Amino acid sequence: MPQSQSHEIIFQENEYDILENKLLKLSNSHDVYRSLANFLARKFECKYVLFYSDIYAEHGVVLNYGERIPHAMNMRAEIDERKQSSVDDNALLRHKNGGFSVPFNISESKKGYIFIGPRMDDEFHTMNIMREMIPVVRTLNHVLVYLAAMKERESRERLRNAFAKYVSSDVVDTIIENPSDVNLGGENANLSVIFTDLQEFTSLSETLEPEKLVKILNMYFSEMSEVIFGLGGTIDKFEGDAIMAFFGAPKKLEDHTVRCCIAALRLSRMERILNEQLMVEHLISEPLYTRIGINTGDMVVGNVGSATRFEYTIIGSNVNIASRIEDCNKKYDTQILISEQTYNAVKDLFECRFVDEAYLKGVSKPVKIYELVSEKDSLLSNIRLYDRQNEMNQTASDIVELEPLEELVELDDD
């Protein structure tokens, strides 16, 4: 039998493969249009290249424009000719000046048009040459879809990085899936804030080796954070041995006050469990004791800081009141104190004891404070747990409008 011969098939990149690879390396649509304009100007030996969108709007948007001959295009004439033509929106249109235009997809719902000017030698573009725009448009559509996907991914990563250190991974996922629910600037909101502080930890830290102190704090903060995260809370900051956290943002929680009070009681219970472990490991000789203060009210929440460094935080007089209330535990020998505003919101679900009408530093009027003792039996049947199963509703952003009609961008020589 004759031996079968093997045939080697080599797949080589054509000019459109090379073009797509080049465009995919660019970081934004403006650079894509500019690079493609130069490619088209050379390929079609034309006098100008125009990328235009919002074709049916009263005032359209020029995405990019380049010309080899000054004033080679009467933009309004060619654009109006495209608008008023009876040709199908998805069809190629040959213009009276010898140029032509073809549609492309800026996004799934937004169409644009590429205007190719007359040839430099004033000869007509042949139909075979104009068909060369088919793979060009296909390439451009692919690249713009890719850029939109990358933009969406980068936006999600920015959100994840911005919130990962403040809230649980479940809450981060919810924020990313529903970014419209989150206001990344400052806004007024009714929230509940909690301050914690370890009693006489400064004295304890002076007797401990640095490695042992760091280990204790890491164990303490890890356990306390899990309690707060588990109830949908947000860690604002760790400051020394203290924790500042709040409930009701970035994800809005109607029952934020209830969650905050549950967190306080669970923090106390978790501390007792942690103390047993720390004592067994001989890391401490005396148990840790956390004092807690809670307040509810209107405050400003958002990204505060400079353009290069900021943090997601809360500010306002009600935040300061919570801090002062926490400090009152020393005077009244209590562990968890809450304000009257918090008490009024949770009194049907928690056992509380009136303590005093206290004058707090920096607060003009006296504040009634209560000791939070325990949950009532009615609590479990009334609390509405945080819903982590919201459906994703984010859509890719539209391409940014780049240049107005009157501004031109000259083609590069390369």
Secondary structure, DSSP 4 states (H G I P E B T S, - for coil): -PPPPP--------HHHHHHHHHHT-SSHHHHHHHHHHHHHHHHTBSEEEEEE-TTSSS-EEEEEEESSTT---HHHHHHHHHH--S-TTS-EE-TTS-EEEEEESSSS-EEEEEE--BTT-PPPPHHHHTTHHHHHHHHHHHHHHHHHHHHHHHHHHHHHHHTTTS-HHHHHHHHH-GGG---S-EEEEEEEEEEEETTHHHHHHTS-HHHHHHHHHHHHHHHHHHHHHTT-EEEEEETTEEEEEESSSS--TTHHHHHHHHHHHHHHHHHHHHHHHHHTTS-SS---EEEEEEEEEEEEEEEE-SSSEEEEEESHHHHHHHHHHHHHHHHT-SEEEEHHHHHHHTTTEEEEEEEEE--TT-SS-EEEEEEEEE-TTHHHH-------PPP---PPPPPP-B-TT---PPP--
